[in-house]
Amino acid sequence: MIQPATYQLADAPGALRVSGALTFATAASALEAGRTALERNRPATLDLAGVTQADSAGLATVLAWLAHARQKGQTLTVANIPTGLEALARVSGVSTLI
């Protein structure tokens, strides 16, 4: 049996930790949950160390979180970018944004 793709957001001191899958299957709910967490806790770091799977929708989600933080006057640094997500950002021409 194939397990559905899932993600998890966890608040840590100064950080929002993301784990699991950031994919087409999870992007919409992750985007909304991340925006809520950014407003609630105003973390300085978006930690992607636990991301196990990401696609273009996951990249778009990360970029949207960064844009949301900027709109709210926050500075959000991305840490521990998975190799695949970093490569996707580079190929897409948006690596300087993350």
N, C-alpha and C positions, 0 to 999 in steps of 0.2 A: 504494500500500500504506500502510495506517495503522500508524504506529509505536505500540507499547505505551507507556503512561504510565510514566515512570520518575522517580526522585528520586535525589539524592545528598547524603550528609552528609560534611562535611569538617571536621576539627579544625583550628582556628587558635588562636594564642595567646589564651587567655581566651574563646574563642568556639566555638560549634558553628554552622557555616554550612550552611544547607539550600538546595538548588537543585532545579529541576525541578518535577514535579507532586506535590502532596499531595492525593490524591483517593481515592475509594473503591477504586480499583485498587491504590493503593500504601500506604494508611493502615496496614494491619496490619503489614507488614514495616518501614515507616518508624518506627512506634511502638516496636517492639522494638529496632531499630537505634539509635534516639535514646536510649532508656533505657540501653542499653549504653554509648553514648558519654558520656552524662551521668555515669554512675558511674565510668567510666574516667578522664575528664579534668576533671570538675567545672568546666565553663566558667561564666563569669558572664553571658555574652550568647548568646542564640539569635538568629542573624542570618538573616532570611528574605528578604534582598535578591534571591536567585537563584530564588525560587519563581515559576514561570511560570504555574501553574494550581493552584487550590485550590477545594475544595467543603466541604460541612459535615463530611465525614469528615476532611479536612485540618485544619479548625478544631478538631475534637475531638482530633486528634493533638497539636496545639500545646498545647491545654489539658491533655492528659494528661501531656505532657512537663513542663509547669510544675508540675503536681501532684506528679509523681514527684520533681522537684528539691526541692520544699518538704518532702516526706516524708523526704528524705535530708539536710535541714538546709541546703540550698543556696538562695541567692537567684539567680534567673535572670531577666534582663531581656530582653524581646523587642525587637529592633531591625529597622527596615526592613520593616515589615508591608506587604505588597502591598495596594493600594487595594481590590481585590475581597474579600480576606480580612477587611480591616478593616470593610468595609460589611456583610459577612455576620455578623461578630461583633456589630456594632451592632444589626442587625435581630434577631439571636438573643438580645439582652439580656446578652451576656457581654463587651462591649468593655472593661469595667473590669478584667476578669481578665487581659487581655493588655496 
